[in-house]
Amino acid sequence: MDMISTIFENNKKWSKKVNSADPEFFEKLSKRQKPEILWIGCADSRVPANQIVDLPPGDVFVHRNIANVIVHTDLNALSVIQYAVEVLKVKHIIVCGHYGCGGIKASMETSKHGLIDNWLRHIKDVSRFHETELAALQDQEQKFDRLCELNVIEQARNVLNTTTVINALDNGADLKIHGFIYNIKDGLLKDLQID
């Protein structure tokens, strides 16, 4: 069976299993989208937002891209943030990176990767902002892990500086920005304490 056929077969099994456990699940889900969380994460297939926080569909509004980068020129990300804050009225925006991120690793290399080098420039800027701290780390793995963390912190700051979030906070919105990092090796989240 090819992958696309497998997807449809798995979907049928999943739908049947969900209906068996809760016959009203899809009816209820179709009538509401009221998440309290906007999750901005990496596109890495090993970091599925709902799954790693064990929340059902409808509870987390998700935006993903390479290395969970938020820049003021990315209209896609800015539109997601605006919709989440102004329409869905989320209470938490979580920027979640992960250790072992391929985008972060590629940004640390000197070789060229093609079009993505333009996107990775934002992470290279994070390295430059924290050059002294990163240079003090002798171990490459420690440096890699720390850059993964620093990228989350910088991207959370970028979220905080979007016009949507500034306006919402100025108008008294109950909104918190968080930075988390996920460890693929043990499945655990770490709060980087930036909220």
C-alpha positions as CSV (number, residue, x, y, z in Angstrom):
1,M,0.0,0.0,0.0
2,D,1.4,3.4,-0.9
3,M,1.7,6.3,1.7
4,I,-1.4,8.2,0.5
5,S,-3.6,5.1,0.7
6,T,-2.2,4.4,4.1
7,I,-3.1,8.0,5.2
8,F,-6.8,7.5,4.2
9,E,-6.9,4.0,5.7
10,N,-5.5,5.3,9.0
11,N,-7.9,8.2,8.9
12,K,-10.9,5.9,8.6
13,K,-9.6,3.8,11.5
14,W,-9.0,6.8,13.7
15,S,-12.4,8.3,12.9
16,K,-14.1,5.0,13.8
17,K,-12.0,4.7,17.0
18,V,-12.9,8.3,18.1
19,N,-16.6,7.8,17.3
20,S,-16.6,4.5,19.3
21,A,-15.2,6.3,22.3
22,D,-17.3,9.4,22.0
23,P,-20.2,9.3,19.4
24,E,-20.7,13.1,19.8
25,F,-17.0,14.1,19.4
26,F,-17.0,15.3,15.8
27,E,-20.4,17.0,16.2
28,K,-19.1,19.0,19.3
29,L,-15.8,19.7,17.6
30,S,-17.5,21.1,14.4
31,K,-19.4,23.6,16.5
32,R,-16.5,25.2,18.4
33,Q,-13.0,26.4,18.1
34,K,-12.1,28.1,21.4
35,P,-8.5,27.3,22.1
36,E,-6.7,29.2,24.9
37,I,-3.3,28.5,23.4
38,L,-1.5,29.6,20.2
39,W,1.4,27.3,19.8
40,I,4.2,28.5,17.5
41,G,6.5,25.6,16.9
42,C,9.0,24.1,14.6
43,A,7.8,22.2,11.5
44,D,9.8,19.2,12.6
45,S,7.6,16.1,12.2
46,R,8.8,14.8,15.6
47,V,7.2,17.7,17.5
48,P,3.4,17.5,17.1
49,A,1.9,20.2,19.4
50,N,-1.3,18.6,20.5
51,Q,0.3,15.2,21.0
52,I,3.2,16.3,23.2
53,V,0.9,18.3,25.6
54,D,-1.9,15.6,25.4
55,L,-4.6,18.0,24.4
56,P,-7.5,17.2,22.0
57,P,-8.2,18.8,18.6
58,G,-9.7,22.3,19.2
59,D,-7.7,23.1,22.3
60,V,-4.5,24.4,20.6
61,F,-4.2,26.8,17.6
62,V,-1.0,25.9,15.8
63,H,1.5,27.7,13.6
64,R,4.7,25.9,12.5
65,N,7.7,26.8,10.4
66,I,11.4,25.9,10.2
67,A,12.9,26.6,13.7
68,N,9.8,28.4,15.1
69,V,11.0,31.8,13.7
70,I,8.8,34.9,14.0
71,V,9.9,37.9,12.0
72,H,8.0,41.2,11.4
73,T,7.9,40.6,7.6
74,D,6.3,37.1,7.7
75,L,2.7,37.9,6.9
76,N,1.7,34.3,7.4
77,A,2.9,34.2,11.0
78,L,1.6,37.7,11.7
79,S,-1.9,36.8,10.4
80,V,-2.0,33.7,12.6
81,I,-1.1,35.7,15.6
82,Q,-3.7,38.4,14.8
83,Y,-6.4,35.8,14.3
84,A,-5.5,33.9,17.5
85,V,-5.4,37.1,19.6
86,E,-8.2,39.2,18.1
87,V,-10.7,36.5,17.0
88,L,-10.0,33.4,19.1
89,K,-8.9,35.5,22.2
90,V,-6.2,33.1,23.2
91,K,-4.8,33.6,26.6
92,H,-1.3,32.1,26.0
93,I,1.1,32.3,23.1
94,I,3.7,29.6,23.4
95,V,6.9,29.6,21.3
96,C,8.2,26.1,21.4
97,G,11.5,25.1,20.0
98,H,13.3,21.8,20.4
99,Y,16.7,20.4,21.0
100,G,18.2,18.8,17.9
101,C,16.5,21.3,15.6
102,G,17.8,20.9,12.0
103,G,17.2,24.6,11.2
104,I,19.3,25.7,14.2
105,K,22.0,23.2,13.3
106,A,22.1,24.4,9.6
107,S,22.4,28.0,10.8
108,M,25.6,27.0,12.7
109,E,27.2,25.6,9.6
110,T,29.3,27.5,7.0
111,S,28.1,25.5,4.0
112,K,25.3,26.8,1.8
113,H,21.8,25.2,1.9
114,G,20.0,27.2,-0.8
115,L,16.9,29.2,-0.4
116,I,16.6,28.3,3.3
117,D,19.7,30.3,4.0
118,N,17.6,33.4,3.8
119,W,15.3,32.1,6.6
120,L,18.3,30.8,8.6
121,R,19.7,34.4,8.6
122,H,17.3,35.2,11.4
123,I,18.9,32.4,13.5
124,K,22.4,33.6,12.6
125,D,21.3,37.0,14.0
126,V,20.3,35.3,17.3
127,S,23.9,33.8,17.3
128,R,25.3,37.2,16.7
129,F,23.2,38.8,19.5
130,H,24.5,36.2,22.0
131,E,28.0,35.8,20.5
132,T,29.9,36.2,23.8
133,E,27.8,33.6,25.7
134,L,27.9,31.1,22.9
135,A,31.7,31.6,22.3
136,A,32.3,30.8,26.0
137,L,30.8,27.3,25.5
138,Q,33.6,24.9,24.4
139,D,31.4,21.9,23.8
140,Q,29.6,22.0,20.4
141,E,26.6,20.1,21.7
142,Q,26.2,22.6,24.6
143,K,26.5,25.4,22.1
144,F,23.9,23.8,19.8
145,D,21.5,23.2,22.7
146,R,21.9,26.8,24.0
147,L,21.3,28.3,20.6
148,C,18.1,26.3,20.4
149,E,17.1,27.9,23.7
150,L,18.2,31.4,22.8
151,N,16.3,31.2,19.5
152,V,13.1,30.4,21.5
153,I,13.7,33.4,23.7
154,E,14.4,35.8,20.8
155,Q,11.3,34.5,18.9
156,A,9.1,35.0,22.0
157,R,10.4,38.6,22.2
158,N,9.6,39.0,18.5
159,V,6.0,37.8,19.2
160,L,5.8,40.3,22.1
161,N,6.8,43.1,19.8
162,T,4.2,42.4,17.1
163,T,1.6,45.2,16.7
164,T,-1.2,42.7,17.4
165,V,0.3,41.7,20.8
166,I,1.3,45.3,21.7
167,N,-2.3,46.5,20.9
168,A,-3.9,43.6,22.8
169,L,-1.8,44.2,25.9
170,D,-2.4,48.0,25.7
171,N,-6.1,47.3,25.7
172,G,-5.9,45.1,28.7
173,A,-6.0,41.6,27.1
174,D,-5.3,38.7,29.4
175,L,-2.4,37.4,27.3
176,K,0.9,35.8,28.3
177,I,3.8,34.9,26.1
178,H,5.9,31.8,27.0
179,G,9.0,30.1,25.7
180,F,9.3,26.3,25.9
181,I,11.8,23.9,24.6
182,Y,11.0,20.3,23.9
183,N,13.5,17.4,24.3
184,I,13.0,14.8,21.7
185,K,15.2,12.4,23.6
186,D,12.8,12.1,26.6
187,G,9.6,13.8,25.4
188,L,9.7,16.5,28.1
189,L,9.1,20.2,27.9
190,K,11.2,22.8,29.7
191,D,9.9,26.3,30.5
192,L,12.5,28.8,29.7
193,Q,10.9,31.2,32.2
194,I,10.5,34.2,29.9
195,D,6.8,34.8,30.5
